[in-house]
Amino acid sequence: MKHIHFIAMGGAIMHQLALALQRQGNIITGSDDEINDPAKTNLENAGILPKQFGWFPEKITQQLDAVVLGMHAKADNPELVRAQELNIPIYSFPQYVYEVSKNKQRVVIAGSHGKTTITSMVMHILKKHSINFDFLVGAKVPGFEQSVQLTDAPVIVLEGDEYPASVVEKRPKIFFYHPHISVLNGIAWDHINVFPTYENYCSQFEQYLEGMTESSTMFYNAEDDEVIRIVEKSGKHLNAIPYRMPKFRYENGEAILETKGGNVKVAVFGRHNLINLEAAVSVCEAMGLNRQACYEAIVDFTGAAKRLEKIFHGENIVAYRDFAHAPSKLKATLDAVKEAYQHHQLIACFELHTYSSLSEKFLLEYAGSMNAADNAIVYFSHHALSLKGLPKLEKDNVQQYFERNELEVIDNKTDLEKAVMELVNSSEKPVCLLLMSSGTFDGIDWKNVSSQQK
């Protein structure tokens, strides 16, 4: 049993790690200047929600065995400063996850996109085969009560993020997991506030591969030219195995895989999801499972939360929400839905929410990314710009960056709801409404909006 203190414990993964360590029997304390649901309720139910929000250096004493530092904490955080003064071991969350999984087989899913989905698929297959494993994943996965689990299992499956680990340790999180098996699924520039150039961003993945132990297994997307380049440059010492799009066809909007063992109908759709599926199956096969059995196990996998998640299905409308925010993710999601719903009017709404997407320097990357939609709307809030310390955006400029003349740009929540319902109710065909954002569209209840269809 250890006493572990979390600085900035309210994050999505941070609070889940705190809960997982508490379930192991450790004493957990923590602080944050603000904690919202679901973290607030989860921590309260576990009895470890801080009594007061804020930073309290008196919580940092020599009795602590470790401090876990969240990315939200700044360098001058009073608790961090106190921990440094007392020479208490300070870890970012990926560093601490490695500390408690040193003796496990570590499987890490990396890349610019598809990480959560592939990790979730691997988890789903392993659970179907009653494999004992731990995990860390960045979303709620059907069939799992939490997104971080730490036990005495011999295996851990980790979603590997390239974002910096903490204000003290600014290298990417994936650098600290040291995998035995890994996936590199796709490369597309993101996080420009941290990686100011495309070359700088790509170099993080090059360093990741270079840091892997010789003969570790690396499954890589052989349909992504940048992935191939990085593997050929930095992965020559690895057991590098390519994977590609599986053979499939659509029947009534459902994807059917054409495998060596016969046709397998799956619940997910879209080319990006099907190549993600190939990566997950390859990983599980490398862990000793029969490949055909992995295909059979994945048939009822419906996806992680906000990853092409169906939120409403009415008589003439179906609505999905997706976490897509980078240009490549946006295009892949739109192409997938367009292919699966060819006879529907595709109405796509995209919220500029991340630092990158709200930056005029990066908006150039979105050219043509929404062309697959029949009707396209881009939304942003001036409040989000203010929070991120970015200059104002002009709607006309946003439209020009997307290079689509009929694109509608909206910066008011009420106007967005009205515009969507006008498009839905004027359509002469069944409607597929696709909502893409890493945020919440300022809290719009899309299920309620969708149900108002005439």
N, C-alpha and C positions, 0 to 999 in steps of 0.2 A: 504494500500500500504506500502511495506517495501523495504528498500534498502539492497540487499543481494549480497555479494561478494563471488565469487568462486575462490578458489586457486586450480590450476591444473584443469581448466574447460574444457580441450580438450578431456577428456575421452568419451567413447561411451555413457555411462549413464549420466555422469556428465553434458555434454553439453545439453543432452536431458532434464534433470531436469531443467537446467537454462532456456531453451526455454519454458518449461511448466510453470515455475514460472513467466516468463515475460508475457506469454499469460494471466495470472491471473491479470496483472496490476502492478506487482512489478518492481522496478528499479533493473536491473541486471548489475553488472560489474564482471570482472574476469581477471585472468592471467594464463599464462602457458609458459614453455620454448620452447614448440613446439606444433603446432596444425595442424593435417593433415585432409584431406577429409575422410568422408563426414562432420566431425565436423566443419572444417574451413568454408566451403561454407554455412552450415546451420547457423552458428553464424554470418557470414558476412551478409547474407540475412536478419537476424533479427536485424542487427545494433549493435550487442554486441561483435563482434570479437575484441580482444585487438589490439590497434594500434601498439604496439610493443610486441614482445615475450620477456619473461624474468620476473623477480620478482621485484616488485616496492613497498617497504614498505610504501611509501607516499600515496598509494591508501587506506591504512588502517587508517581510521579516526573514531572519536567518532560518526560520523553521520551514521555509518553502524548499521543495526539492527541485522545482523547475518553474519557469515562467514561459507561457506560450503567447507569442506576440502576433496580434492580428494586423493585417495590412492597413486597416483604418487608423491605427495609432501613429501619431507623428513622432519625430525624433526627440522633441522636447517633452514628451509625455511624462508627467511627474512620477508615475509608477515605473516606467521604463528607466528613467534616470536613477531612481532609488535602487532598482534591481542591479543596474550596472555598478553603482557605488558599493553594493554588498557582494558583488561577484557571484550572484546567483545565476546558474545556467539559464540562458535565454534562447528559446527556439522559435522559429517560425512554425506554422502548423505542418508544412511538409517535412521539415526537419524532425519534428517530434513524431510524426507518423512513421518516418523511417526508423527512429529510435525504437519504437515498439514493434517493428516488423522486420528487424534485421535477420531473424532466423526463419523468415517465411519465403516462399516462392513469390516474387513480386511481378505482377503483370501491369504494365502501364500503357494507357491509351493516350497518344499524343497527336498533335496536328492542329491546324487552325479551325477546323470544323468537324463535326461528327463525333467528337469525343464522348459526350454524354450518351448519345444513342448507342455507340459501340459498347461502351462500358455497361450500359443497361442490358444490352442484348447478351453479353457474356454472363452477367449476373443471372439473367433469366434462364439461360441454358444450364448453367451450373446448378441452379436451384432445382430445375426439372430433373436433373440426374442425381439429386441428393448429395452433391459435393459440399463438403464443409469448407467455407471460405469467408474471409473478411473483405470489406470493400470501403471505398470512398468515391462518391459520385455526386455531381453537382446539381441534381434535381431529384424530385420525388419519383420513385420508380414503383409501378404497380406490383404488389406482392411483397413489398418491403416496408417495414414500419419506419425505418430511419435511413438516412443517406450516408452515415458512417457507422461501421460495425467493427469492433476490435474484440477478438476472443483468442482462444488458443488454437485457432484454425491454422493449418500449414500453408495456406495460400491467401494472398490479398490482391484484389483487383482495384486499380487506382486510375481515376480520371486525371490525366496529367496536364496541368495548365502552364502556359508559357509566361504568365504574368509574374512580376516580381514577388518574392516570398514575403518580404516585410520591409519596413523602412530601414532596418538594420542590415538585412540580408537581401540585396536588390537583384540577385540572380534569379532566373525563372524557377518556379516551383518544381518543374520536371527534373531539374538538375539534381535533386536530392533523393530521388526514389531508387536509383540504381537498379533498373529492372533486369530480370532474367528473360522475360518475354515482353516485347513492345510492339505497338502499332504506330505507323506514321501515315495518317489518312489523307491529308491535304494541306497545302500551303497557300495562304492568301493574306496579304498584309493587313495587320490589325494593330490596335493599341498604339497609335502614333504618338500619344503623349509620353510613352515609354521608349518606343522604338521609332525614332524620327525618320528613318529611311527604310525602304524595302530591303535593302541589302543587310542592314543592321538586324531587321526582324528575322530574315532567313538564317543569319549567322547563329541565332539562338538554337535552332534545330540542328545545325551543323555541329555545334558544341555538345549538344545533347547526345548525338550519335557517337561523337568522338569519346565521350565520357563513359560509354557503355563498355562493359567487360567483354573481352574477346570471346567470340563464338556465341554470345547472347543472340537470341532469335529476334529478328526484326521483320515483321510483316509490313509491306509498304504498298501503297496504292499505285499500281502500274499504269493508271490512266491519268495521272497527274504529273506533268512534265517537270514541275519544280521539285516534287517529291523524289522523282527518279534522279534528278541532278544532285540533290543533297545526299541521297543514299550512295550514289556512285562516287561522290567526292569524299564523304566522311564516314561511310559505313562498310568499307572494304574488309574490316576485321570482324564483321558480324556475319551471322548466318541469316542473310537477307533473302526473304521469300516474297515474291510479288503476289498480289491478288487483283482480280479484275471483276468487271460487271458480270454477274451470273446470267445465264440464259433465262429469259422470262417472257411472258406475254400477259396482256390484260384481258380479262373476261368480266364484263359488267362492272368495270371499275376496280376489280380485285386483281392483285398481282399473283401470278402462278409461276413458281420456279420450275424449270425443266432440269431436274437433277438426274444423276446416274441411277438413282433408286426410284425414279418416277416423278410425276408431277406433285408439287407441294404448294398448296394455296396458303399465302401468308396474309396477316392483317395489315402490315405496313405497305406503303406504296411509294413510288418515286425512285428514280435511278440512284439518287444519293443515299437513300435508305437501303436500297438493295445491295449497293456496294459496301455499305456499312455492315450489312448482314454477313457478307462474305468475309469481312475482316473478323467479325466475332466468331463465326464458325471455324475459321482457320486457327484462331487463338485457342478455342476449346479443343480442337483436334490435337494441337500441340501439347495440350495438357492431358492427353490420353483418351479423349472421348472419340467415339465413332462419328465420322463426318455426317453420314446420313441420319444418324440419331440426333445430331445437332440441328439439322434442317427440320426434323419432325418436332423437336422441342420448341422451335421458334415460331411455330405457326400461330400461336395465340398471343404473341407479344404485340401489344398495341402502342408502345412507345412511352418514353418518359414524359413527365409533365412539360407542357409548352413546346414539345417537339412534334409538330404536325398533330396536335391534340384536337380531336373533335369536341367542340363545346356545345354544339346545337345541331339538331337535325329535325327539320319540319317537313311539311308536305312538299314544298317547292324551294327549300333552302337548306343548305348544309354550311356550317361555319367551323373553321379551324383557326387555332392560334399557334404561332410558332415563334421560337426564340430568335429567328433570323435577324441579324443586324448588320453584319459585314456584307459587302457587295456580292461576294461569291455565294454566301449562304442565301441571300435574298434571291438571286437568280436560280439557284438549285431548287429552292422551295417552290418558287413560281412555276418552274418547268415541270416539277413533279405533279403539282396540283392540276396544271393545264393538261397534262398527259392523261391523268386518271379521270378527269371530269371534262372530257372533250365536248360534251353536249350541254354544258352549263355556261352561264354568264359568269366569268371570273372577275370578281370585284376584289382588288387587293389594296389593303391599307398598310402603310409602313410608317412607323414612328421613329424619327431621329431622336435617339435617347442617349447613346454612348458618347463619350468625349470625342472619339474619332468621327462618328457620323455627324456630329454637330459642328465639326471643324471644316471651314471652307477649303482648307488645304486638302482634306481627305475626300470631300464630296465629289471631286473630279472622278474618283474611282467608281462612282455609281452610274456612270453613263451607260444607258441601255439595259440596266439591271431589272427594270420593271416592264419591259416590252411584251412579255408573255401575257400580261393581264389585259382583259377587255376594258376594264376601267381601273385606273390607278390613282391612288391618293397618297400623298406624303404629308405627315403631320409632325409638327414640333411645337413645343411650348417655350415661351420666353423665360419662364421660371427655370426650366432645365438649363438653358443657356446661362442664366445668372448664377445658378448653383455651381456650375463648372467653370465660372469665370471667363466665359467666351464672349466675344462681341456679338452684337445683334445680327440675325440673319434676315435677308430680304426674300420674300416669297418668290419673286421673279427670278432671283439668282438661283434659288434651289431648283426651280423648274429647268433652268438652263443646264445645270449640272447633270440632271438625269437624262437630258437630251430626248425628251418626249413632249411634243407640243401640247397634247391634250391632257397631260398630267395636271391634276388639281393639287395645289399646295394649300394647307389649312393650318392656322396657328391658334385656333380657338376650339375648345372641347365641344361646346354646344353646336358649333357649325359643323364639326366632324360628324357627330351623331346624325344631324339633319341631312348632310350630304350623302351619307351611307344609306339611310332609309329611302331617300329619293331615288337612288340608283336601284336599290333592291325592289322597290315597288313599281318602278317603271320598266323593269325587265320583262321581256316577252318569253324568256326561257327560264328554266330552273336556275337558281343562283348558288354559286359557291363563293362564300365570303371568307377571305383569307386575311388574317390579322397578324402582322409581323412586328415584333418588338421585344427588346430585352427589358422594357418597362411595362407600364400598365395603361398607356393612353390616358394618363391623368385620372385613373380610377373608373373609366367607363365600364359599365356592366353590359358586356356584349351579349350575354345570354338574353337579357331583357330587351336589348335593342333588336336582336334577331327575331325574338318572339313577336315583335310588333308588325311583322310582315302582313300586308293585306291579303 
